[in-house]
């Protein structure tokens, strides 16, 4: 069931985007909930004591790495609208203004923020669905 949820998540996200639009919170929240539920189901089944026999299913190293990778991808939810527009971008711009007076670091941070905003406009709609 966990794998099915993770496979269907992009479709569910696309359907909610189509229904509510890119700036709506429902697609973002539903996508995150489906992602969390799918990964949690898989992780719980692999945990000892949850399968009735007192031990979980043993996962291969590749499966453990995949679960770890999926958890790291949760961080990309802060780069997706509407969360990015409402929270992340403001924090990045505040941090940029705070460090602007520092000679080298201010310039590097300004470029990093510019790159992150550029990546957000492309990546979150192409790869992070």
N, C-alpha and C positions, 0 to 999 in steps of 0.2 A: 504494500500500500504506500509506503514511503517513497519508493521509486516512481510509482505511478503519479503521485503528487508532484514530484520534482520534474517529471517529464511534461505534465500538463500545465505547470505554472506559467510558462510563456504564453500559452494559448489563453489561459484564464486572464492573464494580464492584458493581452491584446484585446480580448472581448470587453473587458472593463474600460480600457482606454477608448475603444470605439463608442461605448455607451455613454461614458461620463466625461471624456476629454482628457487631454494631457495634464492639465493643471489641477485635476480633481484628486482628492485624498483617497477615495475608495479604491482605485486601481493599485495605488502604492501600498495601502494597508492590506488589501486582499493578497497581493503578490507576496508581501513579507510574511503574512500569516501562513500561506500555503508553503512557502519555502521553509519556514521554521518548523511547521508541522511535519513535513516530509523528512527533514533531517533529524528531527527529534525521534520520530518513529524508528528510523534506521538505527540511531544511536542507542535507543532504549532496548531494542531487540538484541543488540550486541553486548548489553550490560549483564553481568552475572545476577542471577536471582529473579529475572523478569520473565523467564520462559517456562516456569513451572517446574523444571527439573533442577533448579538451583544454579544453573550456569547459562550464560548467554551463548548465542551463536558465535562461533569464532570467525572473525573477519581476516582476510588476507591483508598483507601490508599495503597492497594497492587500494583495497577498499578503505582501509584506515586513512590513507593519504587522500582519497577522494572525499571522505567526510570532512577532513581537516580543510581541504580546499574549498568545499562548499561553505563551511563556516567563515572562512576568510572573505568569501564573496558577499557575505552579509554587510560588510563595510561599504560596499558600493551603493547600498540603499541611501546613504547620506549624499550621494552624488546624483540621485535621481529626483526629478521634479515630482511633486511640489516641495519636498523637503529641502532640496538644494536652494531653491529660490527664496524660501521663507527663512531658513536657518543657516545652512552651510555657507552660502555666498556672503551673507552679512558678517559672519565670523571671520571669513577669509579677508574681506575688505577691511574690517576693523584691525586685524592683525597686520595687514599691509600698511595701513595708516600709522599704526603704532611704531613700526620699524622703519618707516620712510626716512626719518632723519639720520639713521645710521648709514654711513657712506656705502659700503659694499653690500652689506646684508640687506639694506632697504631695496636696492636695485634687484638683487637676486630674489627676494620675496615677491616683489612686484611682477617679475617675469614668471615666477612659479604660480602665482595667483592667476595671471593671464592664461597660462597653459592649462591650469585646472578648469577654468571656465570654458576654454575651448574644447577640452576633452569632454567635459560634461555635456556640452551641446551635441556632441557626436556619439560618444561611447554609450551614454545612458539610453539612447534611443535605438542603437544598433545592436550592441553586444549584451547589455545588462537587462534585457527584457525578461 
